Amino acid sequence: MMKHVAVLMGGWSAERPVSLNSGRACAAALESGGYRVTRVDVTPDVARTLADLAPDVAFNALHGPMGEDGRIQGLLEYLRIPYTHSGVLASALAMNKDKAKTILAAAGVPLARGVVCTRFEAARAHVLPAPYVLKPVSEGSSFGVVIVREGRSHPPQEVARDDWPYGDVLLAEEYIPGRELTCAVMGDKALDVIDIRPAVGAFYDYDSKYAPGGSIHVLPADLKPNIYHQVQQSALTAHQALGCRGVTRTDFRYDDGPDGTGRLVALEVNTQPGMTETSLVPEIAAHAGYSFGELVRWMVEDASLNR
């Protein structure tokens, strides 16, 4: 019997456009693979939609709040619809960067020094010595990230704007210069490591992530074997410490410049990594021998409840 898969996409977070692209790509691949697919652009009445559809599996292609923070996972548990990616608790923990850091530190994952503050505190006075990075505690895709450069006398005022859309709580972390690395975990195995180099500028921002040609991906990353293994082991440790399932991607900074310290730190664990044409996980999976169709099929067959 053909398995019916509801692909959840869109939603109303800042990452809606990315989610729509991810969802469309995954839906098309699943249809090509012989699944019966229903595309669901998630709205506040998604519970009724899913109850009426009664799919065999929900493929979660949502990003950001609601789709990545445990809420949609809890709804799917309530409706008894098996789903992809991580479960309620792991999703909630990973989405909250401050809570995730507590868990990861206890597991021995290397991290940058940081403090939690409100955006108003960050606008009144420097919360860390410059250079440092401010980021919303529960956003993805680099939304709301502010880099405070060395020598900046005044704290950033943009975070206190009336139209600031990313919440009042921020995480401030010391700025780690060097390379941006990322490693995917699939099930219980760490895959390969990509060295991400923005095509323009020094920051891997939203455009670098999703615009064609926005970044250069070196796969496998040109690293010393011991560092390469440390990235893979840290990604797997982070995945397991948070209780993640399915596929995740952990991002790192590696300070290996001429005057660098050699520090490797984990930035965050993405429990709903992007699945667009320029996304990193499909590229890493392809390097490991999984076509895009095989990757999404693996996710659907791995779906379950009580994740």
SVG drawing of the C-alpha trace seen along z (x, -y; Angstrom):
<svg xmlns="http://www.w3.org/2000/svg" viewBox="-11 -55 61 57">
<polyline fill="none" stroke="black" stroke-width="0.4" points="0.0,0.0 1.3,-3.4 2.3,-5.4 0.6,-8.8 3.0,-11.6 1.8,-15.1 4.7,-17.5 4.4,-20.3 5.8,-23.6 5.5,-27.4 4.1,-28.3 4.4,-31.9 7.9,-32.2 10.6,-34.5 11.9,-31.4 8.6,-30.8 10.2,-31.3 13.0,-28.8 10.5,-26.3 8.4,-26.6 11.4,-25.9 12.4,-22.9 8.9,-21.5 8.4,-21.8 11.7,-20.1 11.1,-17.2 7.5,-16.7 8.6,-16.5 11.3,-13.9 8.9,-11.8 6.4,-11.8 9.1,-10.7 9.9,-8.0 6.4,-6.5 4.8,-8.1 1.3,-9.7 2.1,-13.3 -0.1,-16.1 1.5,-19.5 0.3,-21.3 1.0,-25.0 0.7,-25.2 -1.8,-27.7 -3.2,-28.0 -5.9,-25.4 -3.3,-22.8 -4.7,-20.3 -8.0,-20.1 -6.3,-19.8 -4.1,-16.9 -7.0,-15.2 -9.0,-15.3 -6.0,-14.1 -5.0,-11.3 -1.6,-10.8 0.6,-7.8 3.6,-10.2 4.1,-13.9 7.3,-15.1 8.3,-18.2 9.8,-20.7 9.0,-23.7 11.8,-26.0 11.8,-28.3 9.2,-28.9 6.2,-26.5 7.9,-24.0 11.2,-23.6 10.6,-24.2 8.5,-21.2 5.1,-22.7 4.2,-21.0 5.9,-17.8 3.5,-17.8 0.5,-18.3 1.6,-15.3 2.1,-13.2 -1.5,-14.1 -2.9,-13.2 -0.8,-10.0 0.8,-10.8 4.4,-9.6 6.8,-12.3 10.3,-13.0 13.2,-14.7 13.5,-15.3 10.8,-14.9 9.2,-17.4 11.9,-17.8 14.9,-17.7 13.3,-20.2 12.5,-22.6 15.9,-22.3 17.8,-22.8 15.7,-25.8 16.5,-27.6 20.2,-28.4 20.7,-29.1 19.1,-25.9 20.9,-23.9 24.3,-25.4 23.7,-24.1 23.1,-20.6 26.0,-20.7 28.5,-22.1 27.6,-19.2 28.3,-16.8 31.7,-18.3 31.0,-20.0 33.3,-23.0 31.4,-26.3 31.9,-30.1 31.6,-32.1 28.2,-33.9 25.5,-35.6 21.7,-36.0 20.3,-39.5 17.3,-41.4 17.6,-43.4 17.1,-46.6 20.0,-45.7 22.1,-45.1 21.2,-48.5 22.1,-50.3 25.6,-49.0 28.0,-46.4 27.1,-43.1 30.5,-41.6 33.8,-43.0 33.9,-43.6 34.0,-41.8 30.9,-39.8 27.8,-38.5 24.2,-39.1 21.6,-36.6 17.9,-35.9 17.7,-33.1 15.2,-31.2 15.6,-32.0 17.5,-30.4 18.9,-31.2 21.0,-34.1 17.8,-36.2 18.5,-39.1 22.2,-38.4 24.3,-41.5 28.1,-41.4 29.6,-44.0 33.1,-44.7 36.1,-45.5 36.5,-49.3 32.8,-50.0 32.2,-52.6 28.4,-52.5 26.3,-49.3 24.1,-48.3 20.8,-50.4 19.1,-48.3 18.1,-45.6 15.9,-48.1 13.9,-49.3 10.1,-49.2 9.8,-47.0 12.3,-44.4 10.6,-41.1 12.8,-38.5 11.8,-38.5 13.2,-40.3 15.7,-37.8 19.1,-37.6 22.2,-35.5 25.5,-37.4 28.6,-35.3 32.3,-36.2 33.1,-36.5 35.3,-33.6 37.2,-34.5 38.1,-31.9 36.3,-29.3 32.6,-28.4 32.2,-24.6 29.2,-22.4 28.6,-18.6 25.5,-16.6 24.4,-13.6 22.1,-11.0 20.6,-8.6 23.6,-7.6 26.3,-8.5 28.2,-11.7 28.7,-12.4 31.3,-14.7 32.3,-18.3 31.8,-21.3 33.9,-24.5 31.6,-27.3 33.1,-30.4 30.8,-33.4 31.3,-34.6 31.1,-38.2 32.0,-39.5 33.0,-37.6 29.7,-36.6 27.6,-33.6 24.3,-35.5 20.8,-34.7 21.9,-35.6 25.0,-33.6 22.9,-30.6 20.1,-30.7 21.1,-32.8 22.6,-30.8 26.3,-31.5 26.1,-33.2 28.7,-30.9 31.4,-28.5 31.3,-25.0 34.5,-23.0 33.5,-19.3 35.2,-17.6 36.7,-20.5 40.4,-20.8 41.3,-20.1 43.9,-18.2 42.5,-14.7 42.3,-15.2 40.3,-18.4 38.0,-16.8 37.3,-13.9 36.8,-16.4 34.1,-18.2 32.4,-14.9 32.5,-13.7 31.3,-17.0 28.3,-17.0 27.4,-13.4 27.8,-14.2 25.6,-17.3 22.9,-15.3 22.9,-12.6 23.1,-14.9 20.0,-16.8 18.2,-13.6 17.8,-14.4 16.5,-12.0 16.6,-11.7 18.9,-14.3 20.6,-17.3 23.3,-19.7 25.7,-21.3 27.5,-24.5 31.0,-25.4 33.7,-28.1 37.3,-27.2 39.9,-29.8 42.8,-28.6 44.1,-31.9 47.8,-32.9 47.3,-34.5 44.5,-32.1 44.0,-30.3 43.1,-26.9 39.8,-26.9 36.9,-24.9 33.5,-25.8 30.0,-24.6 27.5,-27.4 24.1,-25.6 22.3,-22.3 19.8,-22.6 17.1,-19.9 15.2,-21.0 18.1,-21.7 17.2,-23.3 16.4,-21.1 16.7,-23.6 18.8,-23.5 21.6,-25.3 21.2,-23.5 24.1,-21.9 22.6,-18.6 21.6,-17.3 25.1,-18.2 26.7,-16.3 24.4,-13.4 25.3,-13.2 29.0,-13.1 28.1,-10.1 26.4,-8.4 22.7,-9.3 20.9,-11.0 18.3,-13.6 15.5,-11.1 17.2,-8.5 17.8,-11.1 14.1,-12.1 13.0,-8.5 15.3,-7.6 13.6,-10.4 10.1,-9.1 11.0,-5.5 12.7,-6.7 9.5,-8.5 7.9,-7.5 6.1,-8.7 7.7,-9.2 10.8,-10.6"/>
</svg>
